[in-house]
Amino acid sequence: MSVIIGLSILSQLVHLVFLRIWGRFTDKFSNKSVLRVSGPLFLMCILAWTFTTMPDKHAFTLPLLVLIYVFMGIATAGINLGAGNIGMKLSPKGKATSFLTVNNFINSIAAGTAPILGGKFADILTQYELSWTMKWTGPNKVISFETLNFQSWDFFFALAFLFGLYAMHRLSLVKEEGEVDEKIVFDGLMAETRKQFHNFTSIGGMRQMVNFPFTAFRYVTVKGKRKISQATRNLF
């Protein structure tokens, strides 16, 4: 329980730090630009939960959980701020109150029913398992390495990831004044992250450890942007 509480506190602290950073980005660029960066980051965190057990707890479980909670704090700060602001900004003139009321009502219904449906879904899938094992056979011994193992909650996270992809596809249809390419926002986020982390430590190696996840995420996002967009259009 102490580990869970500690990770939750860590995520909330990161959330508070990056709420101010995302706020500057929404003022400088647009809410949609922030959502186009924080949204995929949030989806990657959801998908990363499936690797915390393979199929049981492993040596990298705790470090992976720390990274997930840190990046979840970063992502949720941008999503909450961007989604709230874009709802107010795009509300019809003279009808903002009713528009936001309906929007919050729908969000509340979704937030209330999603845990119930998700729990039922996870209970059903406890009887199923999807695994992918790589095996090396030699003259003296056999080495097996499980590269993928989905069971119970893992299917739930994978499905949530797919729903998130569809949400990002729908976001691409929203038009907002001042929106820029996500690369510009991402570069600004990396610069702000280095600046914030510099206040905690001056050790170069630690700064490189912080830069690596963002750099890797940017590489995957930029290289796979066209393929993911095309695949999403084919699916939906």
C-alpha positions, 0 to 999 in steps of 0.5 A, spaced: 500 500 500 505 504 501 508 503 494 501 505 491 500 511 495 508 513 493 507 512 486 500 516 486 503 522 490 509 522 485 504 522 479 500 528 482 506 532 483 508 531 476 501 533 474 502 539 478 509 541 475 506 540 468 500 543 469 503 550 469 507 548 463 501 546 459 498 552 460 503 556 457 503 552 451 495 553 450 496 560 451 502 560 446 499 555 441 492 552 442 489 547 446 488 542 440 496 542 439 497 540 447 492 534 446 495 532 440 502 531 444 499 529 451 494 524 448 498 519 445 503 520 451 497 517 455 495 512 450 502 509 451 502 509 458 496 505 458 499 500 453 505 500 457 501 497 463 500 490 459 508 489 460 508 490 468 507 483 468 509 477 463 505 474 466 508 475 473 511 480 476 519 481 474 525 485 475 523 491 471 516 491 474 517 497 479 521 501 474 516 501 469 511 503 474 515 509 476 515 511 469 508 510 467 506 514 473 511 520 471 508 520 464 501 519 466 502 525 471 505 529 465 499 526 460 493 527 464 495 535 466 495 536 458 489 532 457 485 535 463 487 542 461 486 542 453 480 538 454 477 543 458 479 549 455 477 547 448 470 545 450 469 552 453 473 555 447 469 552 441 462 552 445 457 556 441 456 563 442 451 565 447 450 558 449 456 556 453 452 554 459 448 549 456 453 546 452 458 545 457 453 542 462 451 537 456 458 536 455 460 535 463 453 531 463 456 526 458 463 526 461 460 524 468 455 518 465 462 515 461 466 516 468 460 512 472 459 507 467 466 505 464 468 502 471 462 498 471 463 495 464 470 495 464 470 490 471 465 486 467 469 485 461 475 484 465 472 478 469 469 475 463 477 475 460 480 472 466 478 465 462 482 467 456 490 468 455 494 470 449 501 469 449 507 469 445 514 465 447 520 465 443 524 459 445 532 458 443 534 450 443 541 448 444 544 441 445 545 442 452 539 447 454 533 450 452 531 458 453 524 460 453 523 468 453 516 470 454 515 476 449 507 477 450 502 475 455 495 478 455 490 476 460 485 479 464 486 486 465 491 486 459 486 485 454 482 491 458 488 496 457 489 494 450 482 495 448 482 502 452 488 503 447 484 502 441 479 506 443 484 512 445 486 511 437 479 512 435 479 518 440 485 521 437 482 520 430 476 524 432 480 530 435 484 531 428 477 533 425 476 538 430 478 545 428 481 550 432 485 557 431 492 557 432 493 550 432 501 548 430 504 541 428 505 537 434 513 537 433 513 544 435 509 543 442 514 536 443 520 540 442 518 545 447 516 540 452 523 537 452 526 544 453 521 545 459 523 538 462 530 539 461 529 546 465 525 543 470 529 537 471 536 542 472 533 545 478 533 538 481 540 536 479 546 538 475 548 531 474 549 530 466 547 523 466 541 524 470 539 529 465 540 524 459 536 519 463 530 524 463 531 526 455 531 519 453 524 517 454 521 523 450 526 522 445 524 515 444 517 517 444 518 523 439 522 518 434 516 513 434 511 518 433 514 522 427 516 515 424 510 512 425 505 518 424 503 517 417 502 509 418 498 510 424 494 515 421 493 511 415 491 505 419 486 509 423 483 511 417 482 504 414 479 502 421 474 507 422 
